[in-house]
Amino acid sequence: MADNPSAAYEQILETGLRERTRATMAAGDESRLGDLVGEAIALAEGLLTSLRAADPPDAPAACREGCAHCCHYQVAVAAPEALTIAAHLRATRGGDEVATLAARCAALAAQE
């Protein structure tokens, strides 16, 4: 494990978190999905910190207001993440805006 500092995080993501997500979804206990998303975020942050310590970047990321370069990549989203994002959007956006975003997501998914 000393040679691969991210191995512990990868193992937790691969087995523990995915299995708990499946069990939560199968039990219909959607109230726990937010907790699972929080755990996933903490694990991802730990993984990134571990990877950056093992192989620091040459320069910081160039993200800045108005830059949307990375926003054009499609990424996988787990069920708890998708449900948490949807709940946030419903709470912070109007119905028309949510419908527009949903249509854009559906169109992008159809392109694959």
N, C-alpha and C positions, 0 to 999 in steps of 0.2 A: 504494500500500500504506500510505502514511502516514495516509490518511484512514480506513483500516480495519485497526487493529492486529491483529485476529484473523484476517485473511485468510491469513496463512502457516500457521497452525494448521489452519484449515478446509481448505486445499489439501492438507496432509499427510494429514489424516483422510480426505478425499474420495478421494484417489488412492492414495497410498503404503501406508497402513496397511490399507485395505480390500483392495487387490490382494495384499499380502503375506499377509493372512489367508486369502483365497481360495486362494492357491497352497499355503499350509501345509496347509489342509484337503484340497485335492485330492491332495497328496502323502502324506497320511496321517501327517504328522509332528506328532502331537499334543504331543510334548515341547516344541515351540517356542511353543505357544499361551500358556503362562504368560509368556514373554518379550513376546509381542505385547500381552498385557493390561497388562503393566508400561509398555510404550511408550504405549499408549492412555491410561493414567492420567496419565502425565507430560505428554502432549499436552493432555489435558483440564485439568490444573492450570495449564499455561502459558496456555491459552486463557482460563480464568477470571481469571487474574491480569491478562492483557492487557485483557480486557473491564472488569474492575473499575478498572483504572488509567484507562481511557478514559472510563468513566461510573461513578464511585464510587456505591455505594448510599447512600441517605439515612440508613439505620440498619442495624446488623448484623442478620444472620438471628436469629430468635428461637428457634432450636432449643434444646431443653433435655431433660434426662432426663424421660421420661414423655410427651413430645409426639410424636405420631405423625401429624401433619397431612400432611406430605409423603409419608409412607409409603402413602398411599391413592391415589397417582397411578400409573398404569401407565406404564412406560417401556420403550423398546426395548432389547434386550440382544443384543449380537453373540455369535456362536458362541464365540469365545475367552473372553469374559466369562462366559457361561453355564457352560462347562466348568470354568473356574477356580472359580466359585462352588460348583458341584456337588462338585468335589474337596474344597474347604474344608469343606462341610457334611458330606460323608461322613467326613472326618477328625476332625471336632469334635462330631458329633451321633450319636445312636443311630439304628439302622435304622428304628425306628418313627417317630421324629421326622422323619427325612428323607422317609419315605413320606407322612407327613401334610403336610409342606411341598409335596411334589410334587403331591399331590392338590389342595391349595389353588391352586397355580399352574395346574394343568390346568383347574380350575373357572373361574378368572379369565380364562384364555385363551378358554374356550368362550363367555364372555359377550360377547366382541367381535363 
